[in-house]
């Protein structure tokens, strides 16, 4: 058997294995710059549905913000999720934003170091809306989300009217139609700076949300007061799901990545943003979310 034939057979076997173990192509999307900061490009990576024609149809849009403690992380965290939802007919984006300096390096008197992340997130959402027609996005059906610090950033970017970048087009607001929140990192210490405190900005008009936490996640103590206030305000459109015995960021690993994405798909289906059943193949490993009252 010659060398060329061996290479062809090896490639075929590899392709077969990929198709059997993954139902999502997690390749890169298209990169855009949503803002320039003194020569530094702030980038948004967008995944489009196959055959999507912006001139013919406006579809829902998803915009995700990665975690990493406000000072780390990368937009690739939500590349898999974005590629999946693109396969479901949604334009999906994952955003890079200015990372905050370490707490000990942050300048005193300027508020929480988390402010810079929120400011960039607001710029990204405004850019997404401003370019909705060319991207083929319906600005009234934009879903925002994030994991850990990104969940916090997402919530503040969409509920706090302040922390706006001076050059942003103010005729585009940052409100969204729904949320996908993966263990959002809320903290009692945020109360020291109302600009980054979700409890301070949480109102009864909060958009529908689905929220995931592991029962062993230490950040639950920050979410619980928010969930208590959500219920006290009479908000009934927030789904709170937990994964038993799982710690922080459990959703980044399989089978939980597929389990949480599937739950998010069903949530968006109920809102009328997606049609049909989720298309991810169920993992053979037992993994079940429990809905909290």
Secondary structure, DSSP 8 states (H G I E B T S, - for coil): --HHHHHHHHHHHHHHHHHHH-SS-----EEEEEEEETTEEEEEEEE--TT--TTT--EEEEEEE--STTT---GGGGHHHHHHHHHTT-EEEEE-------TTTS-TTS--TTHHHHHHHHHHHHHHHHTHHHHTEEEEEEEEEEETHHHHHHHHHHH-S----TTS-TTS----SEEEEES----GGGGGSGGG-HHHH--TT--EEEEEEETT-TTHHHHHHHHHHHHHTT---EEEEEETT--TTGGGSTTHHHHHHHHHHHHHHHTTSS-S---S---SS---EEE--
